[in-house]
């Protein structure tokens, strides 16, 4: 089975992107292990239904308890004690249902769908397509909508982080072509912006039934270099970020080029950083990626208990699980993979 890994996800797989590695990981899992993934999700959905049935049973017990009090079968004290017990048990089960539903939502819904559930589709669409409103105002709009919602406070904090990520990603997508146009005019060059999907096979052993490929679409291609646009919301960065350096090296790897231009865009201004292919750096990335894929195949995909625990865990626990499984281990052979 051929599996294509997005070049933009590699930094998440090797522990460089600490802000968003659950989504890329789960996307890869769904792609490689669809049937098992769906079965585990169904099991959680069945648990929700089972607990809801139990809550209905407790509601019926309350009705019967009232009848027992009315006909004198039990005393007032017995009634109050049992009613308190039923209320406590019901609240516990409702919390269980809320937790399971949240974990299901985090698992099966995209970032956009999760936000739409809380703040509404219209606001999310506005943030995604509006080119006139700046990112700060967009953040304020969605943050206020989340605060006004009736979701629990801990969930609100999670949603605020998701909202910030969504606003930043939407801003980047909207502004990329403008940055390309500025770059071409400023340097008097023409770029191929056809968004062709490039791929290249990874140097793995292919022992687990998978053929691993890196793939990606480039913002711009010149005969001498490739161009990657990154849109900034507040200021230019003083140096190239590690995860951006990795993404650019992956693009150079799949296109087999030696030079790249990182174009930072801020409003109507750009700043260009020239990036030369670093063979040692690229080799290190590839080794770490291959190590990740080996652990993913052998220690995650083949372990039903870990997969079950993952689906039933909170987002925070999932992060801890992945950190322990992938990022605390160094299983990289000192061999050149280029």
N, C-alpha and C positions, 0 to 999 in steps of 0.2 A: 504494500500500500504506500503510495506516494503522499507525503505530508509536507505542506509548504508552510514555513515559518516566516512571519513578517519580519523584515529587517528592523522595523521600529519596535518589535517586541523583545529583541535579543537582550537589551539592557535589563529588562525585567527578569529574564530567565537566569541571568548571571549575577543578580543581586545589586545592580547599579541603580535601578529605579525603585526607590523605597516608597514611592508615593502610589504607584499603581502596578502591582504585580499579581493581584488576585484575578483581575479580569483577563489578562493575557494567558495566565495559567489555565483558567477554567475554559477559555476558548480553545486552547490546545487539547485539553482533556476531552471536551465534547467532540472534537474533530477525530480523535484517535480511538475513542472508546464510547461511541455514541449509545449503543444498546445498554451497556452497564450504567452509564450516566443516567439515562432516562429511567431505568429500572429503580435506581436509588432515589431519584426525585419522586417517582410514583410511591415509593415506600413512605417517604416523608408526608406526601399528600394523604396517604391512607392513615398515617398516624394522626394527622389533623382531624380527619373525619371521625376516627375512633374516639379521640378526646372530646370532640363536639357531641358525640352520642352520649358519652359519660356525663357531660354537663347537662344534657337533656334529662338524663336519668336522675341527676341531683335535683333538677327543677321539679320533677314529678314527686320526688321524696318530700320536698317542701310542701307540696299540695297535700300529700297524704298526712304529713305531720300536722298541718293545720286542721285536717279532719279529725285526727286523733285528739287534738286539744278540744275541739268543738264538742265531741261526743263524750268527753271525760275519760278517755282511755289513758291519757297521760296527764301529769300535773303541769302547772305553769313553769315550775323550775325545770322539769324534764324537757318541756317544749323549748324554753330559752336556750338551754345547753345544747340540745340537738340542732336547733336553728343556727346557732353560732358555729357549730362544727361543719354544717352543710355550707354555710357562707364562706368559711375559710377554705374548704375543699374546692368549692366552685371558683373562688378567686385564684387559687393555685393552678387549676386546670386552664383557666382563661389566660393566665400568664404563659403557660406552656403553649397554648394555641398561638398567642401573639408572637412568641419567640420562633416557633416553627414556621409561621407564615412569613416572618421577616427573613428567615434564612432561605426559605423557598424563593422569596422575591429577589433576594440578593443573588441567588444561584441562577434562576431561569430568565430574569429580566435584564435588559440592557440598562446602562446608566440613564439613558434618555427615558426609557419606560418607567424606571423607578421614580424619577423626578416628576414625570407626568402624572403618576398616581397621586402624588402629594400636592403639587402646585397647579396642576391642570395642563392640558395639552397646548392651549393657546399661548401661555407664557413661555413654555419651553420652545415652541416653534418661533416665537418672536426673538428669543435669545439666539436661536440657531441661524436665523436668516437676516436679522436686522443689522445693516451696515452703518447706520447713523448713530446709534446709541453706543457710548463707550463702555469698556468692560467694567469699570467701577460701578456705573449705574446699573448695568445688567446684574452684577453681583448683589447690589443692594436690593433690587427688585425681587430676585429669587430668594435671598436670605429672609426678607420680610415675609414672603409668602410661606416659607418653611416655618418661621416663628409663629405665624398665625394659624398654622395647622394644628390638629389635635393629636399628633403623634407624640409618644413619650419623649422626654428630654434627651435621654441617651441616643435615641434614634435621630433626633434633630441634629445632634452634633455630627453624626455619620453623614446625614444628608447634606449638611453644610459643606463638608469636604467634597462630596460628590458634585455638588453644585459648582464649587470653585473650579474643579477639574473640567466639568462640562463647559463652563463659560470660556475657559482658556482654550480648550480644544476647538470650540466653535469659532472663536476669534481667529485662531490660526488658520483654519480652513477658509474663512472669508477673505483673509488678507493676503494669501499666498500669491495669487496671480498679480495683484498690484505690485508686490515686491519684485516679482520677476520682470515686470514691465519697466520698473525704475532701474533695475540692474542692467537690462539690455540697453536702455537709453543712455545710462551713465557711462557704460563701457563700450558702447557702439558694437554690440555683438548680437548674434541671433542664437536662440536656444531651441532645441527640440522639447516641446512641452506636451507631447502627445500622450504622456502617462502610460507608456508601454510597460507591461509587467515583466520585469527581468527575473530570472531564476538561475540558481547554480546549486549543484548537489553538494551536500556537506560530506566531509571525509569521515564518515562513521562506518562501523562494521556491518550495519544492517542485519544484525542477528535477531532482532525482535519482530521481524515481519514488516518493518517500516523502512522506507527510503526517505531520508530527510533532505529537504531543500530549503534554501533561503530565497525569499522572494520579496519584491518591492517595486513600487512605482516612484520614479524620480521627478522632482519638481522641474528640473531643467538639465539638458545634456548639451554640452559643447564638444567639439571634436577633440579638445585637449583636456577637458575636465568635466566633472558633474557638479550640479548646483543643488544645494539643500537649503530651503527657506525655513527660518524659525522666527515666529512673530513674538515680539516682546510687548507686554502690556504696560510696563512702567519705566523701564530703562534698558539700555544695552548692558550685556554682561561683560565683566572684565576679562573673562577667559572662557574658553569653550568648555562646556559641561561634559563630564565623563560619559553620560548616557548619550549625548549628542555626538561625541567623538566616536563612540561605538557604532551608532547608527550610520554615520558617514562611512566608517570603515567597512561596514557590511555592504553598503551601496557600492563602494569601490571594489569589494570582493565579487559581487554578482555581475558587475559590468566589466571587471578586469581592467580597471583604470587606476592611475597612480596619483591623480590630483583631484581635489574638490574645492569648491567655494562654499563656505557657510555664510549665507546672507541673512543677517539679522535685520528685521523690519520693525520700526517703531514709528507709527503714524505715517508720514510721507518721507521718512528718512530711512536709509539703510546703512549697515556697516558690514563690510566683507572681510572674512578671515580666510586666508589661504591654508588649506590642509593638505599636507603631503602624506601619502600612504606610508605607514610605519610597519614594516614586516614583523617586527617583534611584538608590537602591540596587537596586530591582527592575529598573529599566531596564538597569543594569550587568550584573546576573545574566543577563537575557535576551539581551543582546548577546553575552556570553561563551559562553552555551549555544549560540546560533545559530552562532557562530564554530566551536565544537567540532564541531557537526553537519556544517558545510560541509567541514571538514578530514576528518572521519570518512568522509563520502561520497566526496569527490573524491581524497583522498590515501591513504586506507586501503582502503576497500572496492574501489576500482578498481585496486589495486596488488597483484597476486598474489604478487610477491616479498616484499613487506613482510609479507603475511599468512602466507606460508610460514615466513619467518624467525621470526615471532612464535610460531607453534605449536611450533617446534623449540627455542625459547629457554628458558632457566631463568627462574624468577619474577623474579629480580633484573634480568636482562637485559630482560625484558618491561617492567618498571617504567621502566627507562632509555629504552627505545624509545618508550613512551607519553609520557614526559616531554619527550623531544626533539621528538616529532611534534606534541603538542598544547599543552604548557604553556610552551614556550620561544617561542611565537609569539603575537603580539598582532595579530590580524586583525579588529579590531572597528571597525565604522563608527560614526561619531559621529551616529547618528540615534536618535530615540526610538522604541522598539518597543512601548510600552504603548498 
